[in-house]
Amino acid sequence: MMSGVTSATGSASCRFAQHFVVCGLDTETGLEPEELAGESFEQSPIRRSFRSKVLAHYPESTDRSPFNRDAVNMLCMPRGLSFRSQTDSRDSHFHSFTVARDDGTHSYGFVHMYYEEVTSAQITAAMQTLHQMHHVEHHSTSSSSHSTSSASSPSTSSMDSLVSSLDESDAASLAERPLLACLGCTVGSFQPARDTLYVSKALCLLTPLPFLLAARHFLSQLHQAVTSHAAPPLPLESYIHNILYEVPAPPPGRSLRFHGVQGPIVCQQPGPEELPLGDYPLGEAFSLLGVENLVRLLTSVLLETQILLYSQDYQRLMTVAEGITTLLFPFQWQHIYLPILPAPLHHLLDAPVPFLMGIQRRDGAQRSTLELSNEANLCFVDIDNHRVDPPEDLPLFPDQLELIQEVNEVLLRFGLQPYGGSTTTKPAPAAPPCLSSLVLEDLMEDRRNGNLGGEELAVLERLQALARRCGGGGMAGGKTLGRAFEEEEEELKAAKMNVQLREVFAGRFTSMFGRYEEFVIHSAPDLESWLGNREGTSNFDKGSFLSAQPATHLHFLSRFLETAMFSSFVDSKVLSRWADREPLQRVFDRRLERERLYNTFEDDPGNRHYRKCTVLHESVQAMERRLLKADHTAIHPHLLDMRIGQGRHQQGCFPRLQADVLAQGHHTNKWSSRYIPKRPVTTETTSGLDNDQREKFSPGRRILCQSKLLDPSPSAVTQTQRGFVEGLLRECRVKVRGLLKASECSILKIKWLSVSQIGTLFPI
């Protein structure tokens, strides 16, 4: 067991998960059309989007992670509810999202969406009524060539009001009423006597850190338990309670094993000297776009243009967005970040500020169907068609050709096609299709006889661990030991590739900004005076820095030094005189110290040569060790104090959970007294500042609060637009002051040069 694990009464920031959420159809409110989905009412009702609701979320709220119901609902189901019949494809889907809170921190949401049979007679009857009205209106419209609508046809508003006002008696009568004979059995129609109606439902886990793989495994196992013929070993409440209150986040540099419904799951956190956690598969992002395109995209992000991602798949939007932002180390994106933009918020595409947003491509839609107000500063990324259209006059990234070549070499070492247009990889050597206990016994005999080397011994230990997890080489959740071994190999390979790709780009920034500290201007004598004059003070000697750079880098660097992310980076460096350094900057500065120790920086930066990353092999060793052998094991799920009759298994239907055992963990956790609450280790950027100083420095002041962007109400939209204008005015004032300061510095340099030249010509 893990020592010092936080109990249920501890801070939510110590836990693996913050909230468990269920979104779907609210049978009490009925079918409400999603008016802002941008769909045509000419579509068949079963193809339209309807409004989804948060059906349940646990816990209700926590001090450090308040629950934003509307935002989570929109991001879990960005296009609302969708219906299917038994003839349609009903594959489950996974996607993730991120929500920025007011303090600048993020929560990550992981969603498993599937289709569940509709058992409400009221909803079934309402769908049938909508189809009747749709066909009647369509028939009368097509038969009246002189008019676009028929006076006898029911309006959309009357249809909606009828659907929402159906009661149980209406439902029963409509369900027995046959369709009009003239309608026939057309495509897209729905008849309760013939068809089975299904509706989408989302299971979501909110976490403070991007534990993509672990959260995906947990939700997948939870859904498999729901659809299985056999009931799970424990009620689902036991597993949800366990991950909410009894599974901690692994400490930095450690790994943790916890238990899902059908097997153990491992997650890990990098150590303080390593790159931050990045679970999103960079290899997939490079395969989707190609290396050259992705470097163009990175350049556009670094120069803070408007970035619009476009794909049919929500998870592809997140994969590219999270992948590109992890490559920014040690810098951080400072503007609007909504990788999945729900349909009700498409007005944000008109924002006159930098943004990184993603929208779903409708079936068969093209870029021309999008109404984009300003494309001169837009980088349009068509993920599905492997295209990146950068904005006008985009400079080359420094040493771009050499960087592309180095990235290609890394991808090829992992068997990945580097040129884009494919997400397939070369097949890795597969484990045997079925490894039984007899095979393990043979390997053990070879070990006793000394016939196994170091690598073989390591593989044997992993096979033994997998055999124990899979029940002695049999099945675990429908998987053979060989299949489990293959999946573990693929995940490990993807994790190693992530680290090495990120190290390549981190090495580029280390080379470009290895001596940035020499150009930081510390002009303020104390913190208060610096905070008071922050917007009008230049903290970086840009002219001297650029004069020391290669001529081929100047086009990019001269623009990058004017960005908010570089300004924030320098501000954090100045602030570190009075407060703790920001975590990313602390890691970066330690790397620079190590580089100086080995004297790897050239004496003449203006003529520096491209140096490949030299730590690729060492960078993955600690992460690999953590994943292969977990440092800690969380408490196992256990039986809770539940009412009789609760927790019964009904195949294919996610149950109504017993709320009282999930709302407050310490009420039902019999083992909570074993653990001593541990104060969470904070990673606040502004540690050491009082509240007023923290408010002045808060990065959130640079842009409009992200949580307000997720509110589609008219008042919120007005406030958002006002915030954009205020932000632009503030940015203009800062840049004008910066230009004036630069002009003053240039005049002083000219005067100084003139005096020095006079002194040389006419020595005293």
WOGIQUI-V469663 format. One line per field, one symbol per residue. ss: DSSP state (H for helix, E for strand, C for the rest). psi: psi as a letter, one per 40 degrees, with the letter a starting at -180 (. if undefined). burial: b if it has 9 or more other ideal C-beta (glycine too) atoms within 8 Angstrom, else e. A space follows every 10 residues. Layout:
ss->???
psi->???
burial->???
This chain:
ss->CCCCCCCCCC CHHHECCCEE EEEECCCCCC CCECHHHCCC CCCCHHHCCE CCEEEEEECC CCCCCCCCHH HHHHHHCCCC ECEEECCCCC CCEEEEEEEE CCCCCEEEEE EEEEEEECCC HHHHHHHHHH HHHHHHHHHH HHHCCCCCCC CCCCCHHHHH HHHHCCCHHH HHHHHHCCCC CCCCCCCCCC CCCCCCEEEE EEEEEEECCC CHHHHHHHHH HHHHHHHCCC CCCCCHHHHH HHHHHHCECC CCCCEEEEEC CCCEEEEECC CCCCCCCCCC CHHHHHHHHC HHHHHHHHHH HHCCCEEEEE ECCHHHHHHH HHHHHHCCCC CCCCCEEECC CCHHHHHHHH CCCCEEEEEE CCCCCCHHHC CCCCCCCEEE EECCCCEEEC CCCCCCCCCH HHHHHHHHHH HHHCCECCCC CCCCECCCCC CCCCCCHHHH HHHHHHHHCC CCCHHHHHHH HHHHHHHHHC CCCCCECCEC HHHHHHHHHH HHHHHHHHHH HHHHHHHHHH HHCCCHHHHE CCCCCCHHHH HHCHHHCCCE CHHHHHHCCC HHHHHHHHHH CCCHHHHHHH HHHHHCCCCC CCHHHHHHHH HHHHHHHCCC CCCCHHHCCC CCCCCHHHHC HHHHHHHHCC CEECCCCCCC CCCCCCCCCC CCCCCCCCCH HHHCHHHHCC CHHHCCCCCC CCCCCCCCCC HHHHHHHCHH HHCCCHHHHC CCCHHHHHHH HHHHHHHHHH HHHHHHHHHH HHHHHHHHHH HHHHHHHHHH HCCC
psi->ihiehiidei ideeididih ihiahhedea hhigdeefih eeiideeiii hiihdihhid iidegihgdd ddddddgdea iiiiieeihf iiihiiiihh ideeiiihhh hhhihihheh dddddddddd dddddddddd ddegdeieih dehiiddddd dddeehaddd dddddehiih dedagiheih hdddihhiii ihhihhieig gddddddddd ddddddeidi iidiiddddd ddddeehihi iheiihhiha deiiihiihi ieeiiihgeh hddddddddi dddddddddd ddefahhhih idhddddddd ddddddeehe ihheahggdh hideeeeeee hfiiihihih hiheiiddeh ghdhedfhhh hgddefihgi iifhiiihfd dddddddddd dddefhheei eieiihhihi iidhhidddd ddddddddef ehaddddddd ddddddddde ffebihfehi dddddddddd dddddddddd dddddddddd ddfdfddeeh hgdhdidddd ddfddehheh gdddddeeii deeddddddd eeiddddddd dddddedeii iidddddddd dddddddefe hidgdefiih hihefdddde ddddddddhi dihiiiiihi giiheieihh hehhihihdd eedhdedehd ededihhhhi hifhdfheii ddddddehde ediihdddde heiddddddd dddddddddd dddddddddd dddddddddd dddddddddd dgi.
burial->ebeebbbbeb bbbbbbbbbb bbbbbeeeeb bbbbeebeee eeebbbebbb ebbbebbbbe ebeebebbee bbbbbbbbbb bbbbbeeeee ebbbbbbbbb beebeebbbb bbbbbbbbee bbbbbbbbbb bbbbbbbbbb beebeeeeeb eebeeeeebb ebbbebeeeb bbebbeeebe eebeeeeebb bbeebebbbb bbbbbbbbeb bbbbbbbbbb bbbbbbebee ebebbbbbbb bbbbbbbbbb eebbbbbbbb bbbebbbbbb eeebbbebbb bbbbbbbbbb bebbbbbbbb bbbbbbbbbb bebbbbbbbb bbbbbbbbbb bbbbbbbbbb bbbbbbebbe bebbbbbbbb beeeeeeeee eeeeeeebbb bbbbebebeb beebbebbbb eebbebbbeb bbebebbbeb eeeebeebee beeebeeebb eebbebbeee ebeeebbbeb ebbbbbbebb eebeebeebb bbbbbbbbbb bbbbbbbbbb bbbbbbbbbb bbebbbeebb beebeebebb bebbeebbbb bbbebbeebb eebbbbbbbb bebbbbbbbb bbbbbbeebe bbbbbbbbbb bbeebbeeee beeebeebee eebeebeebb ebbbebbeeb ebebbeebeb ebeeebbeee eebebebbee bbbebbebbe bbeebeebeb eeeebbeebe eebbebbbbb ebbbbbbbbb beeeebbebb eebbeebbeb eebbbebbee bbeebbeeee eeeeeeeebe eeee
